[in-house]
Amino acid sequence: MYETKKGSFGQALAHHDNLEKVAGWKTALTKAGNLSGWHFSHGGHESEFIDKIVEEISQQVLKFTYLNGDKYLVGIESRLKHMEELLCVGESDVRMIGIWGIGGLGKTTIAKSVYNKFSHKFEGSCFLENVRDRSLKYGGLKKLQKFLLSKTLGLRDLEVNSLDEGSIMIKERLSHRRVFLVLDDVNDLDQLKSLVGKSNWFGSGSRIIITTRDKHMLHDVNHIYQVEKLSHSEALELFNFNAFKGKGQMGDYVELIDKVICYAEGLPLVVEVMGSYLRGRSTYTWKDALESCKRDPKFQQVLKLSYDALEPSMKEVFLHIACFFKGKNKNYVMDILEGCDLRPKHSIEVLIEKALISITEANGVWMHDVLEEMGKEIVCQESSEPGERSRLWLYKDVYHVFVHNTGTSKVKGIMVLKGVPDQQIPLNKKSFFKLSGLQILIICGDVFYGDHVDYLPNDLRLLNWKGCPLQYFPSDFYPRKLAALKMVFSEISSPWTVLKGGFLCQMPRLCTSPLGKRLQNMYNLKSVDLGNCNGATTFSYFSRLPNLEELKIRDSKKVKKFEIVEEMKSLKRLDLSRTAIRELASSTIRCLINLEQLTLSCCHRLKHVPCSIFELQHLRHLDLSYCTKLVTFPTKSEFSTGSTCLQDKHCAPLNVNLDGCEHLVEIAEIPRESYGLNVRHCYRLQKISKLSNILEGKESKLMDLLNCYEPSGNLACDVAKVKNYLPDNSRSTGPLFLWFLGQQQCRQSVCHFLFDGPIYKFGIPEWFTWRRDFDMEGLQGCEFRIDFPGNFKWEDKGLAFCAQTVDLDHPSSAMRTVAMYINGVHITQTPWLAPAWSAWGYLSFDTIIERLSERGSPPPSVCLVKIELKTTQLSNKITDEGPPMLSCGVHVVMPEDEGRFVNDCQRIPPFSIRELKIDAEETDSYYDAEEIDSYYDAEDRLTV
C-alpha cells in the first residue's frame, strides 16, 4: 500500500531538506511495503476493499482449530518449555525443529500442545497429522500439499496437479508469509522435499516442526528435541489417572504399581494402556494380568510399525539384539553380527536413527524393555512349536526341544542364562543333529549334563558355553565362520581333553592333527575366552588364527606359564587375569607387536614385568592391579643397548593401573609417556620418580593417589613450602591442586586427581571461585549458576571442581563417583571412589563446549553446574545409600595474565539423592571395562 519512489510519497520525499531523516523514512516504508498483506489497486472502491480485509481476517480467526485437548497430559509444561526455547517464536529467522523419539513416547502430543500454544501468533498455520500413512495412499502427497496450502492461506478452491506444481505453489504462496507448520510422523525424505523443501520457501519468522521416529529425517533441521521419558513421579501420576481415575486409592496395589511403572520405563503409551487394562481388577488378577499385558497388541502394534518398515537383514539384527545382546558391548555385538553376514554397521545406524536401540556412553547396545518384549513376541508368533522358531531363550522351550528332539534347522540361536535345579537337560549323541542352522549358542550355568555329543553345528558364529560338561568336541566339528569362542569349563572336565578331538586341538599343545592347518582359514574368529584352563603349558597355536583380536585365559590357577613363539599381528587385547604365571618372557612380549591392552590383574605370583613391555608401541592400557607380590616396576635403566631405539619410536600414551600392589615400594622413571597412573592402595609405596612432572600434565593426565600417604603427603608439603601457600607443615591438597592448575599442560582437556580424605581435611580451598561446606546430613550434591560475559574467550580456560565426603561405614559392594553436569548435559565423572575421599578435577572449556555440542547445546554463556555424588551398587542400581557430601566447589581457571574471574556465581540449594532424576544411561566410567573385570565380565555384564 506504500510507494516510496513515486506518487505523492515520492514527490514529498524528493523535496525534503533533511536527507538523514528521508533515508530513515525510506527504509521504514520499504520494510512496511514488504510486509505480507492486501494490495489496493487504483480505481477500486475502498469500502469494498475494507470489507474484503475484514472477511479474510474473520475467516482466519474462525479457521484456527484448537487440536484435541481431551487427553490427560502429564509433564507437558517442562516439555513445552524446552520446545519454546528451541523455537524462539518472535525472532525473524526461519527455523525447523525436529521432535525425535520412539513410537508411543508422546511426540504427537507434544507437537499438538506446541501448536495449540503458538499457532495463533502466525499469519497461517497447519498441522499435517499422520504424514506417514496419508502419503502412502494414491496421490497422498499431492493431497497433503493441497491441504497445507488451503489451511495456511484460508483458500478452498486450490488445485494441485503434480508434486512439482505443489512444491512451486508452496514456495511462491508462502515465501512472504509467516507460517507455523507441523508435519507429524514423517518417515521419508520425499515427504519433506514435497512439503517443506527448504527454509527459503517460507516467510521470515516461520516455524516448522517435524516429528519422526527416524533421526535420519532430521539432518537439515536447526535443532532436534529428543523426547524425554516420563519420570517416575510423572509415570505414577499418569498411571493413577488411568487405573484409578485420579482418585489415588492405591491401597494394596502399591507394590504392583511399582512393577508396572518399572516395566513401562517412562513410555506414556505403555503407562496409559497398562493403566486402562488393569483398572478395576483385583490384586490377584493384577498379578496374572501383568505378564500378559507385556504382550498386549494394543501398544505393541504401535511400536511394531518401526520394525515392520525395516529391511529383512535389519529385522534379523533387531531380533538378535532383543533376544540375545541387549546390554552387551557394541564392538562385541558387531563382531558376532558381522560373522552372521548381517551388515551390522549400517543396520545398527538405522536402528539408532529409528529409536529402536541406543548406544550408551559405556558403548553398550541398549533397548527399551517394551521393544525387547515386542521382539521376543514376534519370534514367539513364528510357531507354537519352539523347535520351529528362529530363536530360543526360555528354559522351558530349550528343555522341550532337547528332551523331545523337536529342533529344526530354523533355529538360529539358543540362549540359556540360568539352569533350573533338579531339571538339567540331558545330552546324548544326537542332541544337536537337527539344529544344523544354529549360529548362536549361549549357555551359562549348570544347564546340561552328559559328557559327549557326536555332532555340533559347523555353522556356529558364537559359541559361549560356561560350565561345559563335554569330555571332548566331535572330531568333525569345524566352525570356520566362528567369530567368538568363550568357554568356561566345569570342574569335572579338562579343557584340553574337550578340545582334543575338534578344531582347537592344535591350540593347547604341540601335537599333530590335520585340523591344525585349518585354523589358518578361520578368518572370522576374533575373540577367544577360556576360563578354568587348568593344565595348559603352552598357547603357541593361537598364533595360527589370522584375525584373532582378543585372547583371554582367565581364572586358571594352574596356568603358570604363557608362551607365544610366533608373531600375532592381529592381537589387540590379552587378558591373563587370575592365573598363576610368575613372569612374561620378553620373547613372548615381542611377538605381540600390535597389542593395545594387557591385563594381568590378580596374578598373585607375578613378581616381575619385563622392560620390553614398553617396546609395544600401540600398548595403551597396562593393568597390574592386585599383583600383590610385585615389588618393582620396570624402568629405562633396564633397557639393553639394543632397546634404546624406543626414543625413536612413536608410542601411544600408556595408562598404568597398579591399584592394590601392596608390596610395591618405588616407581622409578616410567620409560615412556603416561596418560594415567593409578597407584591407589599401594600402602608401602615410598617414591614416584618425577611425580611433579606427572602432576604438571607433562607425563600424565590422570592421577590416583588414594591411600598413598607418603608420596602425596610429602609432595603437598613440599609444594606448600616452595609456593608459600600454607604453613610449612601443611599436608593439604589445596596448594598441590592450585600448583597443578597453574601448569599449562594440565589445561588442555580433562584431568582427575584423587586423595584420601582423612589426611586432607581442610575442605574446599578459599581461592575457589565458588565453594560450599555443608552441615546437613544426607546431602548428595549441589547446583549453582555462573554467568559469563558476552566477550568471554574460552581458549586456555576451564572449570576445576572439588568434592569431599564424610567418613561413614558403608558397604564395599558399592561404587561411588562424583559427576558434573552443565546445562543438563553429563560432562564428566570421577573414577571409582571410597568413603572419606577427596576428588579434584579439571575440564577445559574446549572439552565442555565439545560435549555440549554433541547434545545439540550451544557454548555456555550461562553455566548451570550440578555436582552430584552417586553411589552405585554392583547390581548397577543407583541408590541413596552413600556417604553424604561434606563440601564441594567450582573454580574458573584463568591464565595468570588475565587475572581472576569475577565471581558472578549464584548458589542453588543443595539436594539429596532422592530429589534427583538419574538416568543410568548417562553414566560413563573412568576405568576400562577390563579394569573392573573382577566384578563384571566385559561381554556379560549389563551395560548402563
N, C-alpha and C positions, 0 to 999 in steps of 0.2 A: 504493500500500500504506500510505500515511501519511495520517492525518486530523489537522489541527491545530486545528480549532474544535469538535469534538465527540468523543465516545468518551473513552477513557482519557487520550489525549494532551491533548485539550481540557480535561478536568477538572483534570489536573495543572498545566497552564499557567495556568489561571484562578486558582489559589490560590497561585501562586509570588510571593514578595516582590520579587525583583529584576526590575523591569519592563524594564530595558535589556537584560538577558540574554534575557528572554522574547521581546522584539521580534526579536532576532537569531536565536533558535531558530525562531521562526515563519517568518522569511524563508528560512532554510535548508531547513526542512521543506517549504515551498511549492515551492521550486526542485526538491527531491527528488521531490515529488509530481507535478510537471510533466514529469519525465523519462519518455521513452517506455519502456514495459516491460510487465509482466504484472500484471493486477489480480486479487487474491484475493477472491473473494466469500464472505461469511459463510455457513456451513453446508456448505462444501466440505471435502474431505479434503486436508490439507496435503501428504501423501505423493504423492497423485495430481497435485497442483499442481506439486510439485517435479519429478516425473517428466516432466511436460509441458514445463517450462522446459528441463530437460536435453536432451530430444528436439529441441526447436526450436533450441537453441544448437548441438547436434551437426549439425543439418541446415545451419545457416548456415556452420559450419566446412567441412562436406563440399561445400556448394554453391559455395564460392569457386573460380572457374575461372581458372587461370593461362593467359592467352592465349598463342597460339603464339609461342614464342621461338626457333624454329629458325633464323630469318633472321639472317644475319651483319650486325651493326649497327656502323656507323662514326660517331663523333662524337655518339653518343646522350647521353653524360654531360653535355656542355655544354648540350644542348637540354633535358634533364631538369632541369638546374639552373635554367634560365630559367623553365621551367614551374612548378617548385617555388616560385620567388619570386613568381610571379603567383597561384598557388593559395593560398598561406599556410594550408596544412592545419593545423587546430587552432584557428583563430580562429572566432568564433561567427557571423559574418555568412554569408549565403548568397551564393555567388559563382559567376558564369557566365564562363567563359573561352572565347574563340574561337581556333581554330587555323586560319589562313588561308594559302593558297598555291595555286600551280598544281598540276594533276594530275601525279603522279609525283615530287613533291618530298619525300614522306615524312610527310605529315600523319597518316595512319592508323598508321604505325609509331610515331610519337612518342606518339600517343594511347594505343596499346596498352601502350607502355612505362610511361607515367604510370599507367595503370590497374593494371598489374601491381605497381607500387611502392606505390600508396596505397589501393587499393580495400578491402583487408582491414582498414583502420583505421576503416571506416564500418559503420553498422548494416545497410546494404543497398547493393548495387551492381549496375549493369547496363551492359553495353557493347552498344549498338544499332549493329551494323555495316551498312554499305551502305544507309542510310536512303533514299537517292535511288531505287534500283531496287526495294527492297521495298515502298515506299509506292505505287508505280505499279500494282502488282497489285491485283486485285479485293479490296476490304476490307483493303488493305495497312496503312493507318494504324491501323485497329482492332486488327489482329493485333500491330502494334508496341506499342500501348498495353497489350494483354494480356500480351505478353512482358515489358515493362518492370515491370508490377506483379508478375508471377509471380517474376521474378528478385529484385527488391528485397525482397519480402515473404516469399519462400520458399513461396508457395502455388501448388497445381497446378490447383485446380478453379475458376478465375475465369472469369466470362463477361462480355464487353463487347458490348453490343447496338448501340451507336451511338457516334459520335465524342464527342458531348456527354457521354454517360454515362461514357465512358472518361476524359475530362478531369476530370469531377467526382470519379471514383474515385481518380485520381492525386492530386488536391488533398487529398481527405479522408484517404486512407490514408497519405500521405507527409508531410503538413504538420507532424507532430511526430516525424518520423524523419530521422535524419542519414544522407543517402544520397550516393553517388558515381555519377554518370551520365555516359556518353559517347554522344553522338549523332554518328555518323560519316557523312560525305558528305551533308550537308544541302544541298538546293538550292531549297527552297520554304518560304516563311514559314508556310504552313498546317501543315507538319510540326512546326515549333517550337510553334505555337499549340496543337496537339493533344497534344504530348508533354511539353513543359516549361513552357508557359504563362508564368507569372510566378514571381518568386523566392519569393513567399509560399506557393507550392504545396509547399515543402519545408521540413524542419526546420532549426533553427539548426545552422550548421556544414556544411551540404550544399555539394557542389561539382558543377557541371555543365560538361562540356566539349563544345564543338560544333566539328566540323571541316567546312570548306566551301571551295569554290573561289570563292565569291561573297561578297565583303565586305559586300554589302547585307544578307545574312542576319544580320549581327552588330551591328546598330545598338543593340540593347538589352543587350549583354553588358558586363561590368565591364572586361575587358581583352581586347586582341587580340594574339595572338602570331603575327607573320608569320614563317613558317618560313624559316630561313636556308638558302642553298645550301651544298653541301659546299665546303670549302676545297680548294685544290689537293692538299695532303697527304692529306686525307680521301678525296678522289676517287681518288687514286692507290692508297691502301690498299684501297678497295672494289674497284677495277678489278683490282688484283693478286689479290685473293681469288677473283674470278670468272673471270679469264682464266688465272691460273697456280696456282689452288688455294692461294694464300697462300705459295707457295714462294719467291717473289721472284726467280725465274730469268728475268730480263728480257732480258739479253744484247743481241742485235742489235735488239730491239724498242723500245729506249728512245725513239728519235725518233718512231716511230709511236705509241707510248703517249702522248707529249705531245700529238700531234694529236688523239687520241681524247679526252683529258682536256679540252683546249681546246674541242673541239666540244661536249662534254657540258655545259659551263658550270655544273657543280655540281649537276645533276639526278641524284639517286640512281638513279631508274628508268632513265635513259639509260645511266649508267655500268654498271649491272648487266646490262642487256640487251646492250650492246655488248661487255662483257667475256665474257659467255657465248657470244655469237655468234662472237667471234674466237678463242676458246680452241682451242688445238691446231693452229691454222693456220700455214702458213709465212709468212715476211715478204712473199714475192711475192704470196701470196693476200691478206694483210692490206691491201696497197696497193689491190688491186682491190675488196676487200670493204668498205673504209672508205666509199666513195661510196655503194654500195648499202645499207649499214647505215643511212644517214641516212633512208632511206625505208622502213625495216623496220616493217611494220604492228604488230609486237609491242608497241612502245611508242607509236607514233603513233596507234594505235587508242584507247589510253587517253587521250592528250592531246586527241584529236578529240571526246571526249564533250562538252567545254565548247563547242566550235564547233557541234556538232550542235544544241545547245539554243538557239542564237541565232535571233533573228528574221531574215528574209531580208535586210533592209537592213543589219543589223549584220554579217551574214556578208560582205556586199559591202565594208563598211568594213574588216573584218579582213583580207580578201584584198587590198584595195588597199594596206594598210599592209605586209603580208607581202611583196608583190611590188614595191612602189614607194617606200614612205615610211618605212621603218624608219630611225630616227635623225634624221629631219627635225624642224624646229621645229614645235611643236604648232599655233601660230597659222597657219602656212603650210599645214599639212595640213588644218586645219579649213576654211580658205577654199576649198581645192580640193574637199574632200568636200561642202561646202555647195553649191558650184557644181554638183556631181553629184546634187543633190537627195537626199542620204542622211541627213539629220538627224544630223550628226556629233556635236553636243554630247551628246545622250543616248546615242548609240552608243559614244562614247569612254568615258563614265562607266560604262556596263555592262561594256565590255571590261576596264576597270581593276578593277572590282569582281570580275570573274571571273578576274582574274590572267592574262589573255591578253596584256595590254600593260601598260606602266607609263610614267609621266612622270618624266623625270629632273629634277634640280634646275636644270638649264640649260634646262628646258622642252622637252626633246626627247621624241619618241614612241619608246619602246623596246619591243623584243620579243625574247624568247629565241630563239636560233638554231634550236632544235628546233621551236619554234612557227612560225618563218619557213619552215623546210623543210616542215613539215606543210601550211601554207597553199599553198605552191607545188606540193606534191604533189597537193593537192585540185584545183588548176587543171589540172595535167597529166592527171589522171584524166578530165577532161571529154571529151577526144577524143584519139585517136592522131594526128590531123592538126592541126598547130599552128594553122592558119588557122581552125579550128573552136573554138578555146579563147578564153576571155574575156580572158586577159592573156598577153603575151609579154615575156620578159626575157632569154632566152638568145640569143646572137648567131646561133647556127646555126638557131634557129627563125625569127627575124626574116629572116635571109638566105633561108631556104626560102620563106617567104610572099611576099617581094617578087620574088625571081628567078623563081619558078614561078607567081606570080599566084594564090595559093590563099587569099588573105584573104577574110573574110566580115564581115557586119555584126555577128557575135557578138563580135568583138574590141573590147574596151572600152579597153584600154591597151597601149602598147608602150614599152618602155624598153631602150635600149642605152647602156651607160655606157662602153664601150670598143670601138674597132674592131679588126679583125684585119688585120695587114699583108698587102698584096697580095691582099686579098679584100674590096674595097669592094663595097657594094651599089649596083647601077646604078638610077638613077631615070629614068622615062620619063613621058610624058603621062598614062598610065592607072595609075600605080603605086598611087594611093590610091582609085581608083574603087570597089573592093569593100569598102572599110573605112569605110562610111558611119556606123557606130555608134561610131567611135573617139572617146573622150573625153579620153584622156591620152596625150600624145606627149612622151617624154623622150629626146633624142638628144644624146650627148656625144662629141665627138671626130670623127675622120676616118672616118665610117661610110658616108656616101652620096657618090656622085658623079653629076653631071648637073645642068644649070642651070635646068631648069624642069619643072613638072608642071601639068596642066590642071585638077586638082581637089584640094582639101584639104577634109576633113570639116568642115562647119559646126557639128557637134555637139561640137567640141573645148571642153574646160573648162580644160585645162592644155597650153600649147604651150611647151616648153622645148627649144630647138634650138641647141646650141653648134656652131659650125663649119658653119653653114647654107650650102650651095653654090648655092642658088637665085638666079637673077638677078631674079626677081620672084615675087610671090604671084599666084595666079589672080584674075582680075577679079571673080569671083562669090564669093570667099571672105569670108564674113561670119559669124564665130562669135559670135553675140550673147550666148551664155551663157559665154563665156570668162572664167575667174576670174583667171588669171595668165599673163602673157606674158614669156618670158625668151629672148632671142636674143643670141647672140654670133656675129658674122658672120665668115666666112672672109676671108682676105687678098685673095682674088680677086673677092669680091662686094661691091658697095656697098650698104649697108643701105637707103639711100633709094631705090635702084633696085628692090631686093627688095620694099619696101613700097609701091612706086608704084601697082601695079595693084590692091592689095587694100584691106582695111578700114582700114588705118593711113595711107592716102595723105595724109590731111589733117594728120597729126601732124608730119612733118618739115619741111614747107614750106608757104607760103601758096599754095595752088593750088585751083582749082575742081574739085569732084568731088561727085556725089550721095552718095557714101559718107561724106563729112564729116559730114553731118547724122545719119547712123546711129550715130555714136559716142555721141550722147546717149542712145541706147537700150541701150547695153552696161552694164547695171546691175550685172552680176556681176564685172566686171573691177576687181580691187582692187590688182593688182601688175603693174608693167611694169619689166622689167630688160633694158636693151640695152647690149651691150658692143661695143667696136671700132666705134663710130658715127662714123667719121671723115667730115667733110664737112658736118655739120649746122651750121646757123646759128641756127635758132630752134626753140623747142619749144612754141609757143603753143597748139597744138591739143590738147595733153594736158589742158588745162582743160575740154575738152568731155566728158571721161569723168566721169560724175556721182559715182561712188563710189570713184575711184582713191585708195588709201591709201598706196601705196608707189611711188616712181619712182626708178629707178637708171639713170644714164647714166655708165658707168664704162669705164676703160681705153681712152679715146678721146683720143689725144694731139693730134688736130687740132680738137677741140671747144674753141674759145677763148671762147665766149660762151654764157651761158644766160639766156634771157629769157622771162618769162611776163607777159602783158598782161591776163589775166582772173583773177578770184579762183578759187582751188582750195580750196574749203571742206572737202573730204574728205581732202586730202593730209596725212599724218602723218609720213612719212619721205621725205627727199630725200637721195640719195647721188650726188655728182659726183666721186667719188674718181678720182685719176689721170687727170684731164683737164687741159687747158692753159688753163683760164679764169684771167683776171687779176683779176677782181673780180665781185662780185654787186651788181647795181644795187638801190638802195633801193626802186625801183618794183616790182621782182620780189619782194623780200622781203615787201613789204606785201600781196602777193597770196596769200601762204601763211599765212593767218590762223590755222590750226589746226595748224601744223607742230609736231611734238614732237621730231624728231630730224633734225639737219642734219649731214651727213658730207662734209667737203672734204679728206679725208686725201690726202696725197701730191700735192697740187696745187702743183707746184714753181714755178709762175709767179704764184701768188696773193700779192699784196703788201699788200692792204688788205681789211678786213672792215668793212662799214658799221655805224654805231652803231644803225641801225634794226633790226638783228637782235635787239636786246634788247627791242624792242616786241612780239615774238612771245610772247604771254602763256603759251602752252602748251609752249614750247620747253623741253625737259629735258636734251637731250644736244647739245652742240656739239663736233664733232671737227675740229680743225685740225692734227692731228698730221702732222709731217714736211712742213709747208708751209715749206720751207727759206728762202724769201725774205720771209716775214712778219717785219716789224721791229717794228711797234707793234700794240697791242691797243686796241680802241675803249673810250672812257671816257665818263663822264657829261658832261664838258665839251663833247663833240662834239655833244650833242643840241641841236637847234634849240629855239627858244622854244615852237614848237608841239608838241614832243615831251616837254615837261616833265610831261605828264599821266601819264607812266609811273609816277610815285609813287602815283597814284590807282588804278592797276590792280592786280589780284591776279595775280601772276605765279608760275609754278611754279619751284621751286629749280632752278638750272642747273648741270649737270655739264660742265665745260670740260676738254677734252683738248688740250694744247699740246705733247705729247711730241715731241721731236726738232726743235722750231722753233729751230734753232741760231743764227739771227740775231736772235732776239727779245731786246731789251735791257731793257725795262721793262714791267711790268703796273701801270698806274695803277688807280685805284679802279674796281672792277667795278660797272657801273650797277645791278645787281640781285642778289638773294640767290643765293649759290652753294652748291650741295650738295657739289661736289667740284672740285678743281683739280689737274690733272696737268701738271707742268712739268719732268718728268724729261728729262735730256739737253739742257736749254736752257743750254748751256755759257756763253753770253755774257750771260745774264740777271743784271742787277745789283740790281734792286729790284722788290719786290712790295708795292704800297701796302697799308697796313693788314694786313700779314701776321699781326700779332699777333691781330687780330680773327678771322682765318681759323682760326688755331690754337686760339683760345679756343672755337671752335664757334659764334661769333656769325654768321659769314658762310660757313662751310663745315664739312662733317662729314668729308670725305675729303681728304687732302693727300699729294701725292707730290713730294718734293724731291730725288729721286735724281740725283746728279751736278749739282745746282745748288749749287755750292760757296759762292758769296758770300752769297745770301740765308739759307741755312740755317746756315752757319757764323757769320755776323755776329749772327744772332738768338740762337743758342745762347750766344754770348759775352756779348751784352747782358743776357740773362736771368740768366746766372751772376753778372754784376756786381750787378744790381739785387737779386736774391734771396739773394746771398751763399751760393749752394750750393757753388760751386767757385772756385778762383782766377780772377782777372780774365782771364787769358789762355786760359781753358778753352774749347774748342770741342766739348765732349762733348754728346751728345744727352740725357744723363741729366737735367741741370737743366731743359732745354727740355721734356722729356716730363713731368717732375714738375709744372712750372708748368702745362702743358697739362691734366693730370689735375685740377688744382686748380680749373679753371673749371667752374662749374655747368652751362653749356650742353653741355659735352662728355659729361656723364654721363647722356645721355638715351637713346642707342640703341647705335650701332656706329660706331667711328672707326678708320681705319687711317692710319699715319704712317710714311713710309719715308725712309731716309737712306743715303747712300753709306758703305760700310764703312771704307775706309782712314782717313778723317778722324776718324771717331768710333770710337776704338779702345779705349775704356775698359771694355768689357764691360757686363754687366748691373749697374745701379746697386745699391749696397749696401742702399738702403732698400726694395728689393723684398721682399715677404713671403717669397718662395722664389726661389732662384737657383741656377744650376749652371754651372760652367765645365768644359769637357772638355779632357782632354789625350790623348784617343784619336782615332785617325783613323777615318773611315768612319761615324761616328755620325750618324744622321738624325733624332734626336729623343729625348724623354724623357717619363716619366709621373710623376705624383705625386698624392697624395690630400690633400684638405682637408676636415676635419670642422667643420661649423658647429653652434653651439649650438641647442637646440630653440627658443629665443625670438629667434633671429636675424631681424631685419627687413630685407627685401630692398630696400625703397624707397631710391632715391638712392644705390645702391651698385653695384659691378660688379667685373669682373676685367680687369686690364691684363696684357698679355703682351709679351714681347720675345724676339727670336731673332736671332742673328748667325752668319754663316758665314765660313769662311776664304777667302782669295783664291786660287782654283785656276784653272787654264786648262781651261775646259770649253766644249763646242761651243755656238755661239749658237743652234742649232736646237732649243733646249730651253726650256721654261717652268719656272720654279722658284717655288714658293709655300710659305707656312707655313700649315698647317691646325691648328685647335684642335678637339678632341673632348672632350665632357664626358659621362661615363657611357655611352660608346659612341656618342653621337649627334654627328654633324658639325654644329658650331655656326657656324664662320666660317672664312674663308680669305683671306689677303692677296692683293694684286694680283701680277701677273707681276713677278718679281724677277730680278736678275742676281747673279753671284758677288760675294762681298765686299760684301754689303749688310747693313743693319741695319733690321729690321722691328719696328714697335711697333704695338700695337693695344689697343682697349678695347671691352668689351661690358658693357652694363648687365645687372643680374640680371633685370630685367623682360624683356629680349630673350632671355636664356638660358632663362628659365623658359618663355617662349612657344615657343621652338624645341624644347625638351624635350617640351612638351605636345603638339606636332604629331606626335611619335613615340610618344605614349602614356606618357611618363615623368613622374613627379611632380616637384615642386620639389626641388632637390638638397640635402638635408640632409647628404649626403656627396658631394663632387665628386671624381670620378676624372678628372683632367685629363690629356690627352695632347697635347703639342705635337709636330708632325710636319713634317719637311721633305720636300716632294715635288718630284721632277724629272720632268717630262713632255716627251717628245719631241713634235714637231709631228705625229707619226702617232698621237697620243693614247695612246701606250704609256708607262705609268709605270715608270721604271727606277730602278736604284740608282746610276746614273752622274751624280752631282751633287756639289757641294761639301759636305763634311761640316759639321755644325753646330759652331760654336765655343762658343756659350753660349746659354742660354735661361732664362727665368724667368717667374713669375707674381706679380702684386701685387693684393691685395684692396683696392680703393679704397673708402675710408670718408669721410663728411663730417668736417670738422675738429672739430666739436663732439662727435663720438662717439669720438674718439681712434683709435688704431691697432688694427688687427685682431690678435688674439693668434695667434701662429704655431703652428698645430697641423698643419702640413704634414708628410707622410711621403714621403720620397723612394722612388721605384721605379727600379731600374737603367735606364740609357739603353739604346737599342736601335739596331740598324742596319735599313736598309730591307728587308733580306732576312728579318727577323723579323716584318714587318708583314703583316696581311691587309688589302689595299687593295681597296675596291670603287669602281671608276671612276665608277659612277652616283651616288656620294655627293658628288662634287666639284661646286663651283659656282665662278663666276667673278666677279671684281670688275668686269671690263670687260664692256660690252655686246658682243654678237656682232659688231656692226659695227666695233668698235674694233680687232679683230684680223683685219679683213677682208683684209688683205694676205696672210694665210696661209690663211684659210678663207672659203668662201662661206657666207653665213648659212643658206641652204637646203640647200646641197650637202654641207656637212661632216658627219661622223659625230658626233652629239651624245652625249657621255658624261657 
